[in-house]
Structures are given as structure tokens and as C-alpha cells.
Amino acid sequence: IIEPTEALTVIDVNTGKAELKSNKEETFYKINIEAAHEVARQLKIRNISGIIIVDFINMNQENSDILMEHLKSLAKKDIVNTTIVDITKLGLVEITRKKIGKSLSESLNKA
């Protein structure tokens, strides 16, 4: 779920219709890694910029660290300056992305 607001864009990752197997931690890890790719893709496609908050599914610290490193590697591939700031105590990932033109939602709302 991607919700642009006046101050920032919020992205919520959830399990959706995923089959929850007996090892929930592994399932959550796979969902979050897949979601990280989709977040990076959507930031580019929609030209989302400014402050972006991503609420991934909570995982153990080891998997969260792996996810953060993966996100940072994806951000390096973006031609627009994108910074993975940190993960908050609430488990929210903070991202900033430089503004280059209008976002998709801005373009559609002005039409």
C-alpha cells in the first residue's frame, strides 16, 4: 500500500494473501525482500521523492540487518539520489529521495 501525503509518502508492507508456513520468520523475510525490490521499483516508476517511510513486516534483528543492507544496495542502483537513512525503534525504514520533476500522483492530480 502506497499513500502519498503532503509531508511524506508512506508504504505499508503486509503479508497479503501469502501462505504463512510453519516458519513465519522465513516467510516474513522472503516477503520483505520481495517488497524491498518492489519499493525500489515503485520509487522509480512513480518518481516518489522526499521523505518515504516503509513499514516492513517485523523480523528478528539479523534478518532486519540483511534487509537494510539489501535496500542500500538497491538504492545505489537508482540514478536519483536515494538514501536509506535508518530503521526506527518502531521498525519503520526511513528513506529520502531527491525530487526530480513531478511524481506520478502529482501529475495525475493536476490533470
VENSULPE-V738395 format. One record per helix or strand of 2 or more residues. SS is the DSSP state (~ for helix, > for strand). FROM is the first residue (numbers start at 1). LEN is the number of residues. Records with the same first field share a line. If there is no record, write none. Layout:
BEGIN
SS->FROM-LEN, FROM-LEN
END
This chain:
BEGIN
>->2-3, 9-4, 50-6, 82-6, 92-6
~->24-22, 61-16, 104-7
END
